Amino acid sequence: MAWEVVIGLEIHTQLATQSKIFSTAPTAYGAEPNTQASLVDLAMPGVLPVLNEKVMELATKFGLAIGAEIGTTSVFDRKNYFYPDSPKAYQITQMDFPIVIGGQIDIDLEDGSTKRINVTRAHLEEDAGKSLHGEFTGQTGIDLNRAGTPLIEIVSEPEMRSAKEAVAYMRKMHALVRYIGISDGNMQEGSFRCDANVSIRPFGQEELGTRAEIKNLNSFKFIEQAINYEVERQAYILESGGRVIQETRLYDPDKGETRSMRSKEEANDYRYFPDPDLLPVVISQAFVDNIAKNMPELPDQKKQRFIDELGLSALDAGILTSNRELSEYFEQVANISKQTKLAANWVTGNLSAKLNKENIEIAAAPVTAEMLATVIQRISDKTISGKIAKDVFEAMWNGEGSCDEVIEKKGLKQITDDSAIETMIDNVIANNPNQLAQYQAGKQQLLGFFVGQVMKASRGKANPAQVNQLLRTKLQG
């Protein structure tokens, strides 16, 4: 049977604050276990939470970025459950009155089309601590440093129909939260992770199938693998006459499979109720207007600007705006070099290939925007050819100096003197009489042979355009 896949994502994004959502404890990553958990985070008797105003600003900024309604009155609730890494035995979150209501983002599909994914809501909540398995023999350690860290949970409508669509949605959301500066989006550190709700149903059926929730996916690769496995698992169960049960599952990347974590009933009774220690938060229109006035350029806006003003293709513009740091790097290169198209080719080509190969972020690239711009300038002023430029870039990447230093040290300056090139051409023609006769008899494709021989004689330094032009003249003569 052909099954329709139905996917909804709940993305947990850590907000970029210096302190926690209800206490002054720091949120810095990497501290010794249990050194950043205050009495408020632990809900010790006699302490009261105080809301960090910065989280309201960052959440409002997110809501505006996705075209959502801002909840001018939002309420914090207690979600009651017991788990060892949650010292309060409840989590402060938002249930009926979240700060962000609705909204949408458009994702790019593989066939070049776009699809709109609607956002149900985004609400503020505190993070739990972390259970450390395997650190102690026969025991589980608890690190409460993350307890109370501010999160915004972004809940999508179940409108994605494949793992690739889910990855595209998450990538777009990841780029967005970094563009507007509300999160560093560091997936390795847990700043950006998601739970995937996956179900299948026969094509044409309106009723949703029974879903499984896959928890704490923290890489795009794992999201795709986990969803694909889960779809196959559910299809196998149903096609074998079984019944999918609603449950929470974890993805094991080593085995490439999901496994049951705990079962879920149709409706979880978390006994939500308004937190008695926190008053409803009322946001004024002036507060919202001030944030709207200072919103940065959004990814889709920047992409359209690159197409309209810089003349880039939709493909190049999409790649360059998929990451805020990459787009800023490109704009620097383009502004300095004054060669927009060449800058786009180098950033999406050689530079991106290097970043992917070495698995590093652009901020760690040894070739700065200024250095790459100089390479492009040297191509434009014919100091070096495009082919030699690749060798220069490689040397710069390996720390051998600036563009001009590498050109000077390695003697890579391009030969542009007509007489010097003509001398090489004359020698090549004289040494290849058979090929000359064939060319003059009509075998025009041999031009490439002669070009290659001249470039070889010049050790790649001759200007290719001049070689082509002078060769045609000589061969026709």
Secondary structure, DSSP 8 states (H G I E B T S, - for coil): --EEEEEEEEEEEE---SB-SSSS-B--TT--TTSS--TTTTT-TT------HHHHHHHHHHHHHTT-EE-SEE--EEEE---TT-TTSEEEE-SSS-SEE--EEEEE-TTS-EEEEEEEEEEEEE---EEEEEEETTEEEEE-TTTT-EEEEEEE-S-B-SHHHHHHHHHHHHHHHHHTTS----TTTTSEEEEEEEEEEETT--S----EEEEEE-SHHHHHHHHHHHHHHHHHHHHTT-----EEEEEETTTTEEEEEEE--SS-----EE-TTS--EE--HHHHHHHHHT----HHHHHHHHHHHH---HHHHHHHTSSHHHHHHHHHHHHHHS-HHHHHHHIIIIIHHHHHHHT--GGG-SS-HHHHHHHHHHHHTTSS-HHHHHHHHHHHHTT---HHHHHHHHT---B--HHHHHHHHHHHHHH-HHHHHHHHTT-GGGHHHHHHHHHHHTTT-B-HHHHHHHHHHHHH-
